[in-house]
Amino acid sequence: MSDKQSNNPLHGVTLEAMLTELHAHYGWDGLASRIKVRCFSHDPSIKSSLAFLRRTPWARDKVEALFLQLKKPKHTLAPKPSSERAPAGHGAARAPTILFARKTPPTDDA
């Protein structure tokens, strides 16, 4: 396998497999709203969409880009495991920020 193909995330994935997975995830309406082509919005089917995408490079590029976006790992907001947290006392805690300071009028005690 060449280096070019080993770095290609689409290597070994057929257009039919991409389209089937995108259809399962977004549905035809979702695909039609993301990629403006008639094969997704007017009487859509896998077979007719494959025929169109195979002869239309710009549309196939959009389908491939959407597939890659779907497959991109998502970052979660889950808390890190305790082994990845900073040790106590190493910049983890900060002093609270004062947002408003109240001015008191001077007193005439003297």
SULRA-V316503 format. One record per residue. N is the residue number from 1. RES is the residue in three letters. PHI is phi in degrees with one decimal (none if undefined). NEAR is the number of other ideal C-beta (glycine too) atoms within 10 Angstrom. Layout:
<<N:RES:PHI:NEAR> <N:RES:PHI:NEAR>>
This chain:
<<1:MET:none:8> <2:SER:-80.5:8> <3:ASP:-63.7:7> <4:LYS:-62.0:8> <5:GLN:-76.4:10> <6:SER:-68.2:8> <7:ASN:-95.1:8> <8:ASN:-91.2:12> <9:PRO:-68.4:11> <10:LEU:-93.8:13> <11:HIS:-61.7:11> <12:GLY:87.6:9> <13:VAL:-100.4:15> <14:THR:-79.2:10> <15:LEU:-61.6:16> <16:GLU:-63.9:14> <17:ALA:-65.0:11> <18:MET:-61.2:21> <19:LEU:-63.4:20> <20:THR:-63.2:13> <21:GLU:-70.0:14> <22:LEU:-63.5:21> <23:HIS:-63.6:17> <24:ALA:-65.2:8> <25:HIS:-81.5:12> <26:TYR:-100.0:17> <27:GLY:78.6:13> <28:TRP:-66.3:17> <29:ASP:-64.4:11> <30:GLY:-66.3:14> <31:LEU:-65.5:21> <32:ALA:-64.1:17> <33:SER:-76.7:12> <34:ARG:-88.8:15> <35:ILE:-128.0:18> <36:LYS:-82.3:10> <37:VAL:-135.9:18> <38:ARG:-65.1:12> <39:CYS:-66.0:23> <40:PHE:-97.5:26> <41:SER:-111.6:14> <42:HIS:-120.1:10> <43:ASP:51.6:8> <44:PRO:-73.3:18> <45:SER:-154.4:11> <46:ILE:-62.0:12> <47:LYS:-61.5:10> <48:SER:-68.7:14> <49:SER:-67.1:23> <50:LEU:-62.0:18> <51:ALA:-61.1:12> <52:PHE:-66.8:15> <53:LEU:-66.3:24> <54:ARG:-69.3:12> <55:ARG:-108.4:9> <56:THR:-129.5:14> <57:PRO:-58.4:9> <58:TRP:-66.8:8> <59:ALA:-72.3:18> <60:ARG:-62.9:17> <61:ASP:-60.2:11> <62:LYS:-67.7:16> <63:VAL:-65.3:21> <64:GLU:-62.8:16> <65:ALA:-64.8:12> <66:LEU:-66.1:18> <67:PHE:-63.1:20> <68:LEU:-64.2:13> <69:GLN:-64.1:9> <70:LEU:-65.7:12> <71:LYS:-86.0:12> <72:LYS:-63.8:9> <73:PRO:-61.4:5> <74:LYS:-97.1:4> <75:HIS:-84.3:6> <76:THR:-104.5:6> <77:LEU:-98.5:4> <78:ALA:-66.1:6> <79:PRO:-65.1:8> <80:LYS:-70.7:8> <81:PRO:-62.2:7> <82:SER:-59.2:6> <83:SER:-70.3:5> <84:GLU:-97.6:7> <85:ARG:-77.9:11> <86:ALA:-69.8:10> <87:PRO:-62.6:7> <88:ALA:-60.9:7> <89:GLY:86.0:7> <90:HIS:-113.4:8> <91:GLY:80.4:7> <92:ALA:-72.7:9> <93:ALA:-102.8:9> <94:ARG:-125.4:6> <95:ALA:-68.7:5> <96:PRO:-66.0:6> <97:THR:-86.5:5> <98:ILE:-86.4:6> <99:LEU:-90.3:5> <100:PHE:-131.4:4> <101:ALA:-111.9:5> <102:ARG:-94.2:4> <103:LYS:-90.3:5> <104:THR:-103.2:5> <105:PRO:-66.6:5> <106:PRO:-66.3:6> <107:THR:-101.8:6> <108:ASP:-100.8:5> <109:ASP:-78.9:4> <110:ALA:-84.0:3>>
